[in-house]
Amino acid sequence: MTKEKKPDKDEKPQKERFIETAQEMGAFDNKDAFERAFKKIVPESPKT
């Protein structure tokens, strides 16, 4: 049985952290192109 760690209420979602890190590293210059590529790689979270 695996216990899930609850995220810190002040912690940003993983997607936001990933995008911020990519921006800091200069991984992309065009936000729209990045978003399209990101959506191809990472499936959208199911809506609850």
PEVENCOR-V588118 format. One line per field, one symbol per residue. ss: DSSP state (h for helix, s for strand, l for the rest). A space follows every 10 residues. Layout:
ss->???
//
This chain:
ss->llllllllll lllhhhhhhh hhhhllllll hhhhhhhhhh hlllllll
//
